Amino acid sequence: MSGMHPLTRTISPQWKPVLPATIWRLHKRCTSRLLQAASICQYCTNGETGAQTPAIIYATAAGTHHDMPGHSECAARIPAILSALELSQLTSRHKPLQLRSLDNFRPATLAEVCAVHDKRYPEALQHIVKQQQKAAQYEIVESAPTYVTSSSYQDALQAAGAALSLIDACLEAAAQGKSHEGSPKHVPAGFGICRPPGHHAVRHSCMGFCLFSTVAIAARYAQQHHGLQKVMIFDYDVHHGNGTHDIFYDDPDILFVSTHQQGSYPGTGKLTEIGRGAGQHTTINIPLPGDAGDSAIRAAFEEIVAPAAQRWRPDIILVSAGFDAHWRDPLAGLQFRTSTFHHLAAQVKNLANAVAGGRCVFLLEGGYDLKALGDAVVDSFLGLLGEKSIDKFSPDLLRDEPKDKVRAVLNEAKNIHSF
């Protein structure tokens, strides 16, 4: 110690007892900020320009006027998510290096929608919406019930446009990231906080609260505008994504993998539905029994979802991110926890890093308990950021999972698809 430079002695933690309290606090604050700066420098990807690539690029399309009093798929869903993100300081304002908000994006065009929908359907929907502009109210147009208001057509276009713009932004960041270590870890995930949802909408009609099949439109856009041939869609909404399933059932270039509650709305998604013609075995359905939860989806991901991606090697992974498998959700009977969605988000990103050049985009589907929805999206963000889950709920308070039934489903799926 006697040979230590005087300046070094002044700031050394070993000299804490002789430093004035104010100087010691300043030393701790500076050290903390230096460590924080070091922890986020991983998001700096372009060494040539000094540009910084975030971990998450997110876009919001709230559909504020697409609303029906008392309906589960209501306009309050997006504010619940945004409020939870704000309270958790998970916004571009709080974490500008890690999070980027994609603003002023364009709506999808009719041509982009008609890449997956029969042209007569959006034209008919637009006509119905025009009638609502005169009536200034909502109208139920499908038995789920699915409703439309005077803004619904434009809101659905805006939600799809958010998905397309996220693909653009993430692929642009991925291209820039190639000049920095060539690592997909530096490619941001996209996250669409958008409604109305889309995965039930079929080629010729709306269905199940959904107007346009946002994830299907995004998949076709990635192929046609960015030249990504092979697209994987992973749907973990509690309800089977029948629209996505049907649109791509005979498509050899779209891998659709769905985990959902067996027997729930709309009653589709059987194990034996595996695709047709050239698309055979590009559809993988995993219908989980009621009360299945965290251990079930973890096993399904590890044993089927990840091996499917590793075998198929997609160019991008799109996620139909439904949060209605949460134990609090009123519309179904699975028992995912908030931390389950943290795990899924982290694992999807890891999988994208391994097989898809880091490219993945999450798109909101269901989730109707507002508290659970906000918490689950927050935990998804934390999973993508590599931070710890906020979930403090004790799994001991949930019902026992039907492990034997889950194992039977997983084993049959693995047998059908040769995993």
N, C-alpha and C positions, 0 to 999 in steps of 0.2 A: 504493500500500500504506500510505503514511503516514497517509491519511485514514480507514483502515478502523477500524471500531469494535473496541475491545479484545476483546469477547466473540467477535466474528466471527473475529478473528485466532486466538483460542484453539482453535477447532474446524476451521479451514480446513486442507484437505489440503496446501496449500502450506507450512504451518508444521510439517509432519511432523518435520523434523530436530530441532526444539527441544522437541517434546512428549515426556513420559515414555512409555515403551513401553506401560505399562498403559493409559494414557489413549487412546493411539492405537488399541490393540486394541479398547477399548470403543467408540470412534468408528466403527470399521469394522463392529463387530457391530451397532450400532444402525442404521447405514446399510443393512446387509444386510437386517435385519428390516423396515425401512421399505419397501424395494424389494419384499420378499416379500409384504408386506401389500398393496402396490399391485397386484402381479400377480394376486392372488386376489380382489380386490374386484369383478372382473367377475361373480362368482357371486352377488352381492347383487342380487336382482331385485325385491323388493317394497319400494318406497320408503315406502309408507304404514305398513307394520308393522315394517320393519327386518328381515324374515325373509330368510334366505339360501337360495338355490336352488343345489344342487350341480350339477356337470357330469355325474355318474353316480349313479344310484340302483341298487343291486344287491341281489339276494336269493339266498339259498343254500338249496337243498333237497338234502341230500347222499344221501338214500336209503341210509343206512348199512347196513341189514340186507337190502337188495335186492342180493345178492351171490352169486356162484358161483365157487368156486375155479378159477383158471386161465382164466377168461373175460375177453375183451378189455374188455367193458363191465362193469367191476368197481367196487366201492365205493371203491377207491383213487383214482379219477379226481378227485373233488371235493377231497379233502385235498391232492392234487398242485397243484391250482389255488390253493387257499387258502394253501398254503405259499409258492408263488411270489409271490403278491401280498403276503404278509407280508414276505418277504425284500426285495422291491422297495419296501416301505413304501407300498403302494397299498391302504390300507384306510381305513375311516372313522375309525379311531383315529389314524392317521398324518396324514391329510388331511381333517379334519372339515368344512372348508368346500367341498371339491371332491367328496368321496365320502360317500354316505350308505348305510348298510346298512339294508335293510328287514327288520325282525324281526317275529316273532309274526303272520305273515300266515296267512290261513285256507286250508284246502284247497279245491279246486274241488268244487262240488256235482255230484250225479249228473245233475241237469237241465242243468248247463253242459256236462258231458261229452257228454250225449246230443244236444246241439245239432249235433254233427258225427258222433257214433257211433250206430249202431243200438243201442237200449236193451238188446237181448238180449245184446250183447257184454259190456259192463261187468258185467252181472248174472252172466254165466257166469264171467268172470274172478274176480269176488268169491267165487263158489262154489269155484273151484279153489284160491284162496288160503286159504279156510277149511279145506280138506282139508290144506293144507300146515301149518297151525297145529297140526294133530293129529300130522302126521308129523315136524315140526320139521326140514325139509330143503328143498332146491330141487327143482323139476321142470321139465324142458324141455318147452315147449308148442308150439314151432314150429321149423322146420328150420334157421334161421339159424346157431346156435341161439338162440332167445329163451327165457328161463327166468323162473320166478316163485318167490318165497319167501313166507313167512308175512306179510311186510310189504309186498309188492309193490303191492297194490291201493292201500293208503293212501299209499305213496311216490309212485305215479303221480298220485294226486289232489293231493298236496302240491306236486309239480313243476308241475302245471297251475295250482294256486292261486298259486304264486309268479309265474307269467306274468300272471295276471289282476290281482294286486295291484300288479305293476309298471306295468301299463297305468293302473290307477287313480291311482297316485302320480305318474306322468309327466304324465298329463292334468291332474291337480290343479295341478301345478307350472306347466304350460303356461298354465292359466287365470290363475294368479297373476301369471305373467310378462307378461301383456298390459298390466298397469298400469305396467310399467317399460319405456319406450322402444319397446314393441311389437315387440321383436326376438326371433325364434326361436332366436338364438344362446344365449339364457338358458334354454332349455328343456332339462332334463336328458335324457340317454339312459338307458334301462333296460337292465339286464344280468342275465339269469337264469342263475346257476351251479347248474344243476339237472339231476337225472337221476331215473329213466331217460329217455333221449331219446325223441323222438316222431315224427319225420317219415316213418318207414316204416309206422306203424300205419295200417291202412285202416279204413273205416267199420265193418266187421263183425268185425275180428280184429286181434290183435297181429301184428307182423312185424319182422324185422330188428333185434332188441334193443329194440324200441319197444313200449310198452303202450298209451298214449293219445297221440293226435296233439296235443301241447301247443300247437304254433303254430297249428293249425287251431281249437282251442278258444279260443285267445286272439283270433284274428281275428274269430270269430263273436261273442265277448264284446264286443269293441270296437264292433261294429256294433249289437248288441242292447241293450247297457247304456249306451253312450256316444253312440249316434247317429252314429257315423262310418261313412258309407256305403261309401267306397272304401278298401280295404285292399290294400297291396302286400306280398307275401311274397318276400323274396330269400333263396335257399337256396344257400350256397356250400360245403356239405358235399361231400366227394369222391364220395359215393353219391347217386344221384338220390332226391329226396324223393317217392317214388311215392305215399305215403299222402296228403300234401298235394295233390299233383297230381290224384289221383283224386277226392278229396272236393270239390274246387272246379272240376272240369273243365268243367262247364257253367254256372258262376256268373259273371255279367257284372260283379259288384262286387268280385271278388278277382283281382288281378293276381299270378300266380305266375311267378317268374323263377328258373330253376335253372341253375347251372354245376356240372358234375359230370364224372367221368371216363367217357368213352365205353366201353361194354361191361362196366363194373364192376357189382357187385351193386346193384340187383336186375335189371339188364338193361333197364330202362325209361328214358324220357326222351329219346326220339328228336326230332330237329329238326322232323319233320313232325307231331308231336303238339302241336297249337296251341289246343286247347279244342274245345268242341262246342256247337252251337246258339247260344243267347244268349251263351255264354261263349267263342265263337270269338275267337282272338287275345288272350285274357287268360291264356294259358299260353305261356310262352317257354322252351324248352329249349335249352341250349348245351352239348352233349356234347363235352368237350375230349379230344384224343388223349392217350394215355399219355406221360409225361415233360413235358407242358405245365406251365408254372410261372408265375413272377411276371409276366413280360411278357405271357403269354397272358391271365391274369385281369385285368390292368390294361387291356388292349385290349378285352376283353369288357365290362368295366364302362363304359369311356369310350364305346364305340361302340354298345352295346345296352342295358345295364342302366340307365344314367343317362338316355339318350334315351327309354326306355320309361316311366320315372317322370315325366319332364318332359312327355311327351305325355299321360299318363294322369291325372296330378295326384292322387295318393292323399291320404287324410286322415291316414294313419299308415303307417309302414314297419315291418314285423316282419322279423326276420332269423333264419333257421335257421342258427345259427353253428356249423358243423362245422369241426373243426380237423384232420381226417384227410387233408386234401390236402397237409399238411406233408410235406416230403421224408423226414422220419424215421419217418413212420407206417408200421406193418407191414401194414396192410390194403388198401393201394391203391398207385397208381403215378404220382401227380402230384408236382410239385416246388415247391410253394409254400414260401416262406421265412417265418421268423418275422416279418420286416418286411412281408411280403405282407399279413398280417392287420392290422398297424398301418395300412397304407394303406387296406385295405378298410373298417376301422372309421371312420377319418377321413372317407373319401369318402361312406360311407353317411350319416354325420351331416351333412356338408355338403349332401348331396342332400335329406335330410329338412328342413334349414333352408330350402332353396330351394323345395321343392314341398309339404311336409307340415306346415308350421308348427313344424318342429323335432322333431316326434314320431317317435321310433324306439325299438324295444325289441329287444335281442338275446337269443336263447334258445339255450342249449347243445344241440348235437346230438352228433356224433361227435368223435373225437380219442382215440387209444388208445396213443400213446407218451407216457408221463407227463411226461417232460422237455419234449417239444415242446408238449404241451398246456398246461402251466403257463406256458412262455415266450410262447406265442401269445396266451393270455388277458392276460398282463401287457402285451404290446405292443398289444393291442386297447384296453386301458384307456388306455395312453399316447397312442394315436392319438385317442381320444375327448377326452382332456385337452389335446390340442394340444402334447404334449411329444415329444421325439425317441425314435426306436426304440432298443431295447437290442440289436438284432441285430448281431453282429460277424462272422457267418459269411460266408465268401467265396463268392459265387455261382460262381466259377471252378471250384469243386470239384464242382459238379453236372453232370449230363449236359446236352448241348445240347438246347434245346427244339426240337420239330418245327414250326418257324415256318410252313412252307408248309402243313402240315396244319391248323394253327390258323387260318391266314388263310382257308383254304377253308371251314372250319366257320363262322367269323364272317361271311364274305361270304354264305353260304347263309342263315344266320339273318337277316341284315339284309334280304336279298331277300324272304324269306318274310313278314317282319313290316313291310316297307316303311320301313326306317330308312335 
